Amino acid sequence: MPTSSGMSGLPDAAVGDLAADVRAGRRSARDLVEASLDRIDATDELNSFITVIGESARERADAIDARVEAGEDPGPLAGVPVGIKDLRTRKAGVPNTLGIRALADNVASEDSIGVERLEAAGAVVVGTTSTPAMAHTIKTENRLVGATPTPFDPERSAGGSSGGSAAAVAAGSVRLATGSDIGGSLRVPASCCSVIGLKPTLGVVPEYTSMDGFCATTPTFVGGPIARHTADTALLLDVLAGDDGRDPLSVPLGDPDYVAATDQPAGELSVTYSPNLDLQPVDPAVRAVVDEAVEDLASAGVAVESVAVDLPPYRRLSKAYVTQVGAFFGAFAAQIEAEHGIDIETVDIEATARATATLADGVETVEERLSNVPRTDAYRAIEAALGDRDALVTPTLTVPPYGKHLADGYPTEIDGESVRGVPTDAMLTWVFNMTGHPAASVPAGFTEDGLPVGLQVVGHRYAETDVLAVAAALERARPWADAYGAFEM
């Protein structure tokens, strides 16, 4: 692990404590926002933000401080600076670019559900975080701001497509951020940046999409939280989650206590462990770190059992995923054209984005529907691997963080085995967008080269509390707080 360099930024107290200090008048929201904006400026080389709204954030912070002065309670996130991914989480009056340069002047006309809930909880949105065009891949690079590296290595990617959010949280520019995930876009950048990214079950975090309210089902495309610590992740999920009638896929949840779940004793938890899902090769450097993290979980009292996972063969399952995700992005491109008059085939956009939007060209409707057959087999395999345990744990990525530029490509050999050099080779996340299980990437540690490695925690459907409980047990057993002072800026 790298040695500390005393990284500055927002205080590394628990987010709930920061908000409590603001509500009690011990801190001011304005001071937190100024610290956030200063840190964004100081870490400009990360390209983690597309749009920074400093004046708006200052005005909102001052309004929160005035409410506190008047004896009011601004909410559980009072004064806490937040970054929102520049995709579906929209703030009225702020550009919503989708990572596309041609949409640089596309200003959101209304708040998304997520922003409504964040601001109702007292949070202060300080800007929109970077994403590749259309959030199409697991590297964050676009023609608006350039490539976003992990703060732990200036030449390695922050991951994607929520790389801006993950890099901003890791660097201390914000303590909380939103992201989205259709194949790993919350968990991959969390792994690359040594933070937590949680992909909830479809319907837990509602989204309002004016044109197609059912677009998120195949494969599951969800929004979720990114944070440094498990309790912070739980608090943000608590704010974002809950039924909303504008989203036809949102579900009533009862009243899960996500924050309380992070205090569950390790001795009450049980997990199964697969080092590769019996699906694809994993770099030995990643495997070593994850093995150590799992051993620490067991030493802390979590019951750990190795498990075989009977998934369909990699080629068959990945073909089904690519068919479905290709159809998703093809439809997304058509919706962008209908709403904004932008033709993805001719607009100035990255070649990889254009290729992703055409992945399903020539695929018949029946073929796309039949891709649910291996998807169903995968669901049953994950259910069997979970059994009656609280979670299944795996590596998040099969490799350490890779080159930051889209042109750098992906590894073509992993653990001595030739692979195709495509994104699915580099991650074990996409399977759970096929099956729909909630999953989080949690910091596991660092390779000998100082690169971050994530542990993926997968739970039963709608059991985000179990995912958070296991994540918190690992954080207690293997604290990662010091990692955030571990790199020079």
C-alpha positions in Angstrom: 0.0 0.0 0.0 1.3 3.5 -0.7 2.5 5.7 2.1 0.5 8.7 3.2 1.1 12.1 1.8 -1.4 13.9 4.0 -4.0 14.6 1.3 -6.2 17.5 2.1 -9.9 18.0 1.3 -13.2 17.6 3.2 -12.9 16.3 6.7 -12.8 12.5 6.8 -15.4 12.3 9.6 -18.5 10.3 8.9 -20.9 12.1 6.7 -23.6 11.7 9.3 -21.3 13.5 11.8 -20.5 16.3 9.4 -24.2 16.9 8.8 -24.9 16.7 12.6 -22.2 19.3 13.1 -23.9 21.6 10.6 -27.3 21.1 12.1 -25.8 21.9 15.6 -24.0 25.0 14.3 -20.5 23.5 15.0 -19.7 23.7 11.3 -21.1 25.8 8.6 -22.4 24.4 5.3 -20.5 27.3 3.6 -17.2 26.1 5.0 -17.8 22.5 3.8 -18.7 23.8 0.3 -15.7 26.1 0.1 -13.5 23.1 1.1 -15.1 21.0 -1.6 -14.7 23.7 -4.3 -11.1 24.3 -3.3 -10.3 20.6 -3.6 -12.0 20.3 -7.0 -9.8 23.1 -8.2 -6.6 21.5 -6.6 -7.3 18.2 -8.3 -8.3 19.6 -11.7 -5.9 17.1 -13.4 -8.4 14.3 -12.5 -11.0 15.7 -14.8 -13.6 14.4 -12.4 -16.2 17.1 -13.0 -17.7 18.3 -16.2 -19.6 21.2 -14.7 -18.9 22.9 -11.4 -21.6 25.1 -10.0 -19.7 27.1 -7.4 -22.0 30.1 -7.0 -25.1 28.0 -6.8 -23.6 25.7 -4.2 -22.5 28.7 -2.1 -25.9 30.2 -2.2 -27.5 26.9 -1.2 -25.0 26.5 1.6 -25.7 30.0 2.9 -29.4 29.2 2.9 -28.8 26.0 4.9 -26.8 27.9 7.4 -29.6 30.5 7.7 -32.1 27.7 8.3 -29.9 26.3 11.1 -29.6 29.9 12.6 -33.4 30.0 12.6 -33.7 26.8 14.5 -34.7 24.6 11.5 -33.4 21.1 10.7 -32.2 21.0 7.0 -32.0 17.2 7.0 -29.7 14.2 7.4 -27.2 15.4 4.8 -27.3 19.1 6.0 -24.5 21.0 4.1 -22.8 17.9 2.7 -21.3 18.5 -0.8 -22.4 16.0 -3.4 -21.4 15.3 -7.0 -24.0 14.0 -9.4 -23.1 11.9 -12.5 -23.8 13.8 -15.7 -26.3 11.3 -17.0 -29.7 10.7 -15.4 -29.2 12.6 -12.2 -30.1 16.1 -13.4 -30.3 19.5 -11.7 -32.5 22.2 -13.2 -30.5 25.0 -14.8 -27.3 22.9 -15.0 -25.9 21.4 -18.3 -26.8 17.7 -18.7 -24.3 16.5 -21.3 -24.4 12.7 -21.1 -20.7 13.0 -21.7 -21.3 14.1 -25.3 -19.6 17.3 -26.5 -22.5 18.2 -28.8 -24.7 18.4 -25.6 -22.4 20.8 -23.8 -25.2 23.4 -23.8 -28.1 21.1 -23.0 -29.4 22.5 -19.8 -31.7 20.4 -17.6 -35.2 21.8 -17.3 -36.1 20.0 -14.1 -34.5 18.1 -11.2 -34.3 14.3 -11.3 -35.8 12.3 -8.5 -32.3 11.8 -7.1 -31.6 15.6 -6.9 -35.0 16.2 -5.4 -34.2 13.7 -2.6 -30.6 14.9 -2.1 -31.7 18.5 -1.7 -34.6 17.6 0.5 -32.1 15.9 2.8 -30.0 19.1 2.9 -27.2 18.1 0.6 -25.4 20.6 -1.6 -24.8 19.7 -5.3 -21.5 21.2 -6.3 -21.3 19.9 -9.8 -21.8 17.1 -12.4 -19.2 14.4 -12.6 -17.6 13.0 -15.7 -18.8 10.0 -17.7 -17.8 8.6 -21.1 -20.3 9.5 -23.8 -23.6 7.8 -23.1 -21.9 6.1 -20.2 -21.0 3.4 -22.7 -17.9 1.8 -21.2 -15.7 1.1 -18.2 -13.2 4.0 -18.8 -14.1 7.6 -18.2 -12.9 9.7 -21.1 -14.9 12.2 -23.2 -14.3 15.2 -25.5 -15.6 17.6 -22.9 -12.8 17.3 -20.2 -10.6 14.4 -21.3 -9.6 11.2 -19.4 -10.2 10.7 -15.7 -7.4 8.7 -14.0 -7.6 7.0 -10.6 -6.1 9.3 -8.0 -3.7 6.4 -7.2 -1.9 6.4 -10.6 -2.1 9.3 -13.1 -1.9 6.9 -16.1 -4.4 4.3 -14.9 -8.2 4.7 -15.4 -10.6 5.7 -12.7 -12.9 3.1 -14.3 -16.3 3.8 -15.8 -18.8 4.8 -16.5 -19.1 6.6 -13.1 -15.4 7.3 -13.0 -15.8 11.0 -12.3 -17.9 10.3 -9.2 -15.5 7.7 -7.9 -12.4 9.8 -8.5 -14.0 12.9 -6.9 -14.9 10.9 -3.7 -11.5 9.2 -3.5 -9.7 12.6 -3.9 -11.7 14.3 -1.2 -13.5 16.7 -3.5 -16.9 15.4 -2.3 -17.7 12.8 0.3 -20.7 11.5 -1.6 -21.6 11.1 -5.3 -24.2 9.4 -7.4 -23.5 6.9 -10.2 -25.3 4.4 -12.4 -24.6 0.8 -13.4 -25.6 -1.4 -16.4 -22.6 -3.7 -16.3 -20.4 -2.5 -13.5 -20.4 1.3 -13.9 -20.7 1.9 -10.1 -18.6 -1.0 -9.0 -15.7 -0.9 -11.6 -14.7 2.7 -10.7 -15.2 2.0 -7.0 -12.6 -0.8 -7.4 -10.2 1.4 -9.5 -10.5 4.3 -6.9 -10.7 2.4 -3.6 -14.1 3.6 -2.7 -17.5 1.9 -2.3 -20.0 1.7 -5.2 -23.3 0.0 -4.6 -25.6 -1.3 -7.4 -29.0 -1.8 -5.8 -31.7 -4.1 -6.9 -33.8 -2.7 -9.8 -36.6 -0.5 -8.4 -34.9 0.4 -5.1 -33.6 3.7 -6.3 -36.3 5.3 -8.6 -35.4 7.1 -11.8 -37.6 9.3 -14.0 -37.1 8.8 -17.7 -39.6 10.7 -19.8 -39.4 8.7 -23.0 -39.0 5.1 -21.8 -39.8 4.3 -18.2 -39.1 0.6 -18.8 -35.7 0.9 -20.4 -33.8 -0.3 -17.3 -35.0 -3.9 -17.3 -32.7 -5.7 -19.8 -30.0 -5.8 -18.5 -30.7 -4.1 -15.2 -29.7 -0.4 -15.3 -29.8 1.3 -11.9 -28.6 4.4 -10.0 -26.8 4.1 -6.7 -24.4 5.7 -4.2 -20.6 6.1 -4.2 -18.9 7.0 -0.9 -15.7 6.4 1.0 -17.1 4.5 3.9 -19.9 1.9 4.4 -21.9 4.0 6.8 -21.8 6.9 4.4 -22.9 4.6 1.6 -25.8 3.4 3.7 -26.9 7.0 4.6 -26.9 8.0 0.9 -28.8 4.9 -0.1 -31.4 5.7 2.6 -31.9 9.2 1.0 -32.1 7.9 -2.6 -34.2 4.8 -2.1 -37.9 4.5 -1.9 -41.0 4.1 -4.2 -41.9 6.9 -6.6 -44.9 6.7 -8.8 -43.1 8.4 -11.7 -41.0 5.3 -12.1 -43.1 2.3 -13.1 -40.3 0.0 -12.0 -39.9 1.4 -8.5 -41.0 -0.9 -5.6 -42.3 -0.3 -2.1 -39.5 -1.3 0.3 -41.1 -1.2 3.7 -38.6 0.5 6.0 -35.2 -1.0 5.7 -32.6 0.5 8.0 -29.5 0.6 5.9 -27.5 2.6 8.4 -28.2 0.1 11.3 -27.2 -2.8 9.0 -23.6 -1.5 9.1 -23.4 -2.2 12.8 -24.4 -5.9 12.5 -21.7 -8.1 14.3 -19.4 -10.0 12.0 -20.2 -13.2 13.9 -23.8 -13.1 12.7 -22.8 -13.0 9.0 -22.0 -15.8 6.5 -20.7 -15.6 2.9 -19.7 -17.8 0.1 -16.5 -17.1 -1.8 -15.7 -17.6 -5.5 -12.3 -16.2 -6.7 -13.5 -16.0 -10.4 -17.1 -17.2 -10.5 -15.7 -20.2 -12.3 -16.1 -18.1 -15.4 -13.0 -16.3 -16.5 -9.3 -15.8 -15.5 -8.2 -13.4 -12.7 -4.9 -11.7 -12.5 -2.8 -13.3 -9.6 -2.1 -9.9 -8.1 -5.9 -9.2 -7.8 -6.5 -12.8 -6.5 -3.9 -12.4 -3.8 -5.4 -9.2 -2.4 -8.9 -10.5 -2.5 -7.8 -13.8 -0.8 -6.3 -11.8 2.0 -9.4 -9.7 2.4 -11.6 -12.8 2.6 -9.2 -14.3 5.2 -9.6 -11.2 7.2 -13.4 -11.5 7.0 -13.1 -15.0 8.4 -10.8 -14.0 11.1 -13.3 -11.3 12.2 -15.9 -13.9 12.6 -17.8 -14.1 9.3 -18.5 -17.6 8.3 -16.8 -18.1 4.9 -17.3 -21.1 2.6 -15.8 -21.6 -0.8 -18.4 -22.3 -3.5 -18.5 -23.5 -7.1 -20.7 -21.3 -9.4 -22.4 -23.2 -12.3 -22.8 -20.3 -14.7 -23.2 -20.8 -18.5 -19.9 -20.8 -20.4 -18.3 -17.3 -20.6 -18.8 -17.0 -24.4 -22.5 -17.9 -24.3 -23.3 -15.7 -21.3 -21.2 -12.7 -22.5 -22.9 -13.0 -25.9 -26.3 -12.7 -24.3 -25.1 -9.7 -22.3 -23.6 -7.9 -25.3 -26.9 -8.6 -27.2 -29.0 -7.1 -24.5 -26.7 -4.2 -23.6 -26.3 -3.5 -27.3 -30.1 -3.2 -27.7 -30.1 -0.9 -24.6 -27.5 1.5 -26.1 -29.0 1.3 -29.6 -32.3 2.5 -28.1 -30.6 5.1 -26.0 -28.9 6.5 -29.1 -32.3 6.6 -30.9 -33.8 8.5 -27.9 -31.0 11.0 -27.9 -31.6 11.6 -31.6 -35.3 12.0 -31.0 -34.9 14.4 -28.1 -31.9 16.4 -29.1 -31.6 16.0 -32.9 -28.2 14.3 -32.6 -27.4 11.4 -34.9 -24.8 9.1 -33.1 -23.7 7.8 -36.5 -22.5 11.3 -37.7 -22.0 13.5 -34.6 -18.5 14.1 -33.2 -18.3 11.3 -30.7 -15.8 8.7 -29.6 -15.6 5.7 -31.9 -16.1 3.3 -29.0 -19.4 5.0 -28.2 -20.6 4.7 -31.7 -19.6 1.0 -31.8 -21.4 0.4 -28.6 -24.6 1.9 -30.0 -24.5 -0.5 -32.9 -23.6 -3.7 -31.0 -27.1 -5.0 -31.6 -27.4 -4.0 -35.2 -28.7 -7.0 -37.2 -29.9 -8.8 -34.1 -33.5 -10.0 -34.6 -36.1 -9.3 -31.9 -36.5 -13.0 -31.2 -32.8 -13.5 -30.8 -32.7 -10.7 -28.3 -35.5 -12.2 -26.3 -33.8 -15.7 -26.4 -30.8 -14.2 -24.8 -32.9 -14.4 -21.6 -32.3 -18.2 -21.6 -28.6 -18.1 -20.5 -29.6 -15.1 -18.4 -32.1 -17.3 -16.5 -29.5 -20.1 -16.1 -27.1 -17.4 -14.6 -29.8 -16.3 -12.2 -30.3 -19.8 -10.9 -26.6 -20.3 -10.6 -26.1 -17.2 -8.5 -29.1 -18.2 -6.3 -27.6 -21.6 -5.8 -24.2 -20.0 -5.0 -25.8 -17.7 -2.4 -27.8 -20.5 -0.9 -28.9 -19.5 2.7 -25.8 -17.3 3.2 -26.0 -13.5 3.4 -23.7 -12.8 0.5 -21.4 -14.1 -2.2 -18.0 -12.4 -2.5 -15.8 -12.2 -5.5 -13.2 -9.9 -7.0 -14.7 -6.9 -8.7 -12.2 -6.6 -11.5 -10.2 -9.5 -13.0 -7.2 -7.1 -13.4 -5.7 -4.1 -11.7 -6.7 -0.6 -13.1 -5.9 -0.4 -16.8 -4.8 2.5 -19.0 -6.9 5.6 -18.8 -7.4 6.3 -22.5 -10.1 4.7 -24.6 -7.4 4.1 -27.2 -5.3 2.1 -24.7 -7.6 -0.9 -24.9 -8.0 -3.7 -22.4 -5.7 -6.6 -21.4 -5.5 -9.4 -24.0 -3.9 -11.8 -21.6 -4.9 -12.6 -18.0 -3.0 -15.1 -15.8 -1.4 -16.5 -18.9 -4.7 -17.0 -20.7 -5.5 -15.2 -23.9 -8.7 -13.1 -23.8 -10.4 -10.9 -26.4 -9.5 -7.5 -25.0 -13.1 -6.5 -24.4 -14.6 -4.9 -21.3 -16.3 -8.0 -20.0 -12.9 -9.8 -19.8 -11.8 -7.2 -17.3 -14.6 -7.4 -14.8 -16.8 -9.8 -12.9 -19.6 -7.3 -12.4 -21.7 -7.6 -15.6 -23.1 -11.0 -14.5 -25.1 -9.3 -11.8 -26.8 -6.9 -14.2 -28.0 -10.0 -16.0 -29.3 -11.6 -12.8 -30.4 -8.4 -11.0 -28.8 -9.2 -7.6 -27.6 -6.2 -5.6 -23.8 -5.9 -5.5 -21.2 -3.5 -4.1 -17.5 -3.1 -4.7 -15.6 -2.5 -1.4 -11.9 -1.6 -1.0 -10.0 -4.9 -0.5 -6.5 -3.5 -0.5 -3.6 -2.8 -2.9 -1.3 -4.7 -5.2 2.4 -4.7 -4.6 2.5 -1.9 -7.2 0.1 0.2 -5.1 -2.9 -0.2 -7.3 -6.4 -0.5 -5.7 -8.3 -3.8 -5.7 -12.0 -4.2 -5.0 -14.0 -7.0 -3.4 -17.5 -7.5 -4.8 -20.2 -8.3 -2.3 -23.4 -9.8 -3.9 -26.6 -10.2 -2.0 -30.1 -11.7 -2.4 -32.6 -9.5 -4.2 -33.7 -6.5 -2.2 -31.2 -7.5 0.6 -29.0 -4.4 0.3 -28.9 -4.4 4.1 -26.9 -7.7 4.0 -24.5 -6.3 1.4 -23.9 -3.3 3.6 -23.4 -5.5 6.7 -20.7 -7.6 5.0 -19.1 -4.5 3.6 -19.0 -2.9 7.0 -17.5 -6.1 8.6 -14.7 -5.9 6.0 -14.1 -2.2 6.7 -13.8 -3.0 10.5 -11.5 -5.9 9.8 -9.4 -4.2 7.2 -9.7 -0.4 7.6 -9.1 1.6 4.5 -9.4 5.2 5.8 -5.6 5.8 5.6 -5.7 5.0 1.8 -7.2 8.4 1.1 -4.0 10.2 2.1 -2.0 7.8 0.0 -1.2 9.7 -3.2 0.3 13.0 -4.3 -1.9 15.4 -6.3 
